[in-house]
Amino acid sequence: MAATKRRQYQDWEYWGKPVPGFGDPDAELLIVGLAPAAHGANRTGRMFTSDQSGNWLYGALYKFGFANQPDSTDRDDGMKLTNCYITAAVRCAPPGNKPANDEFENCRPYLLEELQLFTGVRVIIALGKIAFDTVISCSQILQWNEFTKKPPFKHGQRVKIRENLYLLASYHPSQQNTFTGKLTRSMFYSIFKRAINLIK
């Protein structure tokens, strides 16, 4: 994906590798996205950086005290997260933004390891149905729960993963959702308000 550049980024050296997670390793809030955007994180090398989805996410994180600034443009822009860590179900930009099953399989061990390492996490926000389903799947692999019925995805859904660990579902802040009004600012902010209340 790094070989095909947008016109405005022709002089930019794309990251073009698996994108690592970003944030505070002692975080109580974990955000799980789908995959790096082809001309966002795949270009900059940092999750949700320099694309429209990232503008929404970092703007919300700043508003609720998890980020030191609202704008994320590149890895050297001074962005710092407090009590929050951002990761994804898939680590490389997938063709057409639609990861294949083998990509999920290859990347799942990294998310599983993060879920086990970040012992202070109290709330996970899943951005989109795929991220939501991936977190549910990982929690079952880790034997944190045994759902008799798979929890359905809907915006605002809250699922107890285990004692003192909750999963909140949000529509992904993609242009497809934000431009059409499927996800509004108030809807997005409500997820973070709930997360803060659960962390308290």
C-alpha positions in Angstrom: 0.0 0.0 0.0 2.9 2.4 0.5 3.8 2.2 -3.2 0.6 3.9 -4.2 0.7 7.5 -2.9 -1.8 10.3 -3.1 -0.8 13.2 -5.2 -0.4 15.5 -2.2 2.0 13.0 -0.5 4.2 12.2 -3.5 7.2 13.6 -1.6 6.4 11.8 1.6 8.3 8.7 2.6 5.5 6.4 3.6 5.9 4.2 6.8 4.6 1.2 4.9 5.1 -1.3 7.7 3.0 -2.8 10.5 1.9 0.2 12.7 2.6 -0.2 16.4 0.2 0.9 19.1 0.6 4.3 20.6 0.0 5.9 24.0 0.4 5.4 27.7 1.4 1.8 28.7 -0.3 2.3 32.1 -3.6 3.3 30.5 -7.0 2.6 31.9 -8.6 3.3 28.5 -7.7 1.2 25.5 -9.0 2.2 22.1 -9.2 -0.5 19.4 -9.6 0.5 15.7 -9.8 -1.6 12.6 -6.6 -1.1 10.6 -4.2 1.7 9.6 -5.6 4.0 6.9 -3.6 3.8 3.6 -2.7 7.5 3.6 -3.0 8.1 7.4 -1.2 5.7 9.8 0.3 3.7 6.9 2.0 7.0 5.8 2.9 8.5 9.1 3.6 5.4 11.2 1.3 6.2 14.0 -2.3 5.1 14.7 -5.0 7.4 13.5 -2.6 10.1 12.5 -3.2 12.6 9.7 -6.6 11.5 8.5 -10.2 12.5 9.1 -10.9 9.6 11.5 -7.8 10.7 13.5 -9.1 14.2 13.6 -12.3 13.0 15.3 -10.5 10.6 17.6 -7.7 12.9 18.9 -10.1 15.8 19.1 -12.3 13.8 21.5 -9.3 12.5 23.4 -8.2 16.1 23.9 -11.6 17.3 24.9 -11.8 14.6 27.7 -8.2 15.0 28.9 -6.6 12.0 27.4 -4.4 13.9 24.9 -2.3 17.1 25.2 -3.4 18.5 21.9 -6.4 18.1 19.5 -4.4 17.7 16.2 -2.3 14.7 15.1 -0.3 15.3 11.9 2.8 13.2 12.2 5.0 11.2 14.6 6.9 14.3 15.6 4.0 16.6 16.3 4.4 16.4 20.1 1.2 14.4 20.7 1.1 12.7 24.1 -1.6 10.5 25.5 -2.4 10.2 29.2 -4.2 7.2 30.6 -5.0 6.1 27.1 -3.5 3.7 24.5 -4.5 3.2 20.9 -4.2 -0.1 19.0 -5.9 -1.9 16.2 -7.2 -5.3 15.1 -5.0 -5.3 12.0 -1.6 -3.7 11.9 -1.0 -3.1 8.1 -3.1 -1.1 5.7 -5.4 -3.6 3.9 -6.3 -3.3 0.3 -9.6 -1.5 -0.1 -9.7 -1.1 3.7 -11.1 -4.6 4.0 -8.8 -7.0 5.8 -8.8 -10.6 4.8 -9.3 -13.4 7.3 -5.6 -14.3 7.3 -4.7 -10.7 8.2 -6.8 -10.9 11.3 -5.2 -14.2 12.2 -1.7 -12.9 11.7 -2.3 -9.8 13.7 -4.4 -11.3 16.5 -1.4 -12.4 18.7 -0.3 -8.7 19.0 -3.7 -7.6 20.3 -3.9 -10.6 22.6 -0.5 -9.7 24.0 -1.5 -6.1 24.6 -4.7 -7.1 26.4 -2.6 -9.2 28.8 0.2 -6.7 29.2 -2.0 -3.7 29.9 -3.3 -4.9 33.3 -4.6 -1.5 34.3 -7.1 -1.2 31.5 -10.7 -0.7 32.8 -12.5 0.3 29.6 -12.0 -0.7 26.0 -13.6 1.4 23.3 -14.0 -0.6 20.0 -14.4 1.7 17.0 -16.7 -0.2 14.6 -18.2 -3.7 14.5 -15.0 -5.4 13.3 -13.0 -4.1 16.2 -15.9 -4.9 18.6 -16.1 -8.5 17.4 -12.3 -8.8 17.5 -12.2 -7.8 21.2 -15.0 -10.2 22.0 -13.1 -13.0 20.2 -9.8 -12.2 22.0 -11.6 -12.1 25.4 -12.9 -15.6 24.7 -9.5 -16.9 23.6 -8.1 -15.5 26.9 -10.9 -17.2 28.7 -12.0 -14.0 30.4 -15.6 -14.9 29.8 -17.9 -17.5 28.3 -20.7 -15.7 26.4 -23.7 -18.0 25.9 -24.7 -15.6 23.2 -22.4 -13.3 21.3 -23.1 -9.7 22.2 -24.5 -7.7 19.3 -22.8 -4.6 18.0 -24.6 -1.3 18.4 -23.4 2.2 19.1 -23.3 2.7 22.9 -23.4 -1.0 23.7 -21.7 -1.9 27.0 -20.3 -5.4 27.6 -18.7 -6.7 30.8 -15.7 -8.5 29.7 -14.6 -9.6 33.2 -14.5 -8.0 36.6 -13.5 -4.3 36.3 -13.2 -4.5 32.5 -15.9 -3.2 30.2 -16.1 -2.9 26.4 -17.9 0.0 24.9 -19.0 0.0 21.2 -18.8 3.0 19.0 -19.4 3.6 15.3 -16.1 4.1 13.6 -15.3 7.9 13.0 -14.8 7.2 9.3 -15.9 9.7 6.8 -18.5 7.3 5.6 -20.1 7.6 9.1 -19.3 11.2 10.0 -20.2 12.8 6.7 -23.6 11.0 6.5 -24.5 11.8 10.1 -24.6 8.2 11.2 -22.0 9.3 13.8 -22.3 12.8 15.3 -20.0 14.6 17.6 -22.4 14.3 20.5 -22.8 10.5 19.9 -19.0 10.1 19.8 -18.5 12.2 22.9 -21.1 10.2 24.8 -18.9 7.1 24.5 -16.0 8.9 26.2 -18.2 10.3 28.9 -19.4 6.7 29.7 -15.8 5.5 29.6 -14.7 8.1 32.2 -17.6 7.2 34.4 -16.6 3.5 34.3 -13.0 4.3 35.0 -13.9 6.3 38.1 
